[in-house]
């Protein structure tokens, strides 16, 4: 059985995990993160061209947060949470509150909040997605009731009657702001679709080179 460890808990990480299990369900997949849970802590852009933005079986039940055919946004943190829950149901192993101290291609040493305290994990391949060292623009976002929103170029309507708005400058908003956010990236409207596609591409590379390498 091939073992794959991914460091980090981004949307791209979750997409990699799901695609690997789609192609090679026998793979032992582990995800290590310093967070106490996947999703619901912090916020990411939730703008979507259509729903779902990934294979439907990657997403667990989202109840009232499930986008409708007319929705142009989903609550990003709930989306990540739903993908994490579904990945766990499919056999993915999450090691939460765990900080990796050193990492090589096949071994990661860590300290954590669990009963082990500290230790190491070995795998056929370790993928480190904890940090994006490229400098990205900072975007400012806010959530408001859809009826109070001004439809700017970076705007999306959620299924719960709220909307999210993003701008490179902190918005001057006179209505009732329900949440304020900051996010570093190229463009909020492309975040989900690009992360899904990049995750699938990286996962397929791992499948082709590590799990089922082509014999030369």
PyMOL commands that set and color helices and strands:
alter all, ss='L'
color gray80, all
select helices_A, chain A and resi 11-23+56-58+63-65+76-89+146-148+188-211
alter helices_A, ss='H'
color red, helices_A
select strands_A, chain A and resi 3-7+28-32+93-95+98-103+107-112+118-122+125-128+138-145+155-157+162-167+177-184
alter strands_A, ss='S'
color yellow, strands_A
deselect
rebuild
show_as cartoon
